[in-house]
């Protein structure tokens, strides 16, 4: 993934891509120690919410997925860890 400003420079986005040929763009927000990523496209909706640890070394959170346009379900629980 690559994080940076979108083409217009008005928002920060995550460009996700993988070995399957999947490519998606997610919006990003960070407020009060909570990182949020979301994609609300009709073909694939997904969102993440994770809390920054007190020492700033990890973000623990969960991804959710919506496959029917209305119902959100748990997807998976990653922990992102800073490596120095």
CORFEN-V553671 format. One record per run of one state. SS is the DSSP state (H for helix, E for strand, C for the rest). FROM is the first residue (numbers start at 1). TO is the last residue. If there is no record, write none. Layout:
ss-><SS	SS>
from-><FROM	FROM>
to-><TO	TO>
//
This chain:
ss-><C	E	C	E	C	E	C	E	C	E	C	E	C	E	C	E	C>
from-><1	2	6	12	18	23	32	34	42	44	53	58	67	72	77	79	82>
to-><1	5	11	17	22	31	33	41	43	52	57	66	71	76	78	81	84>
//
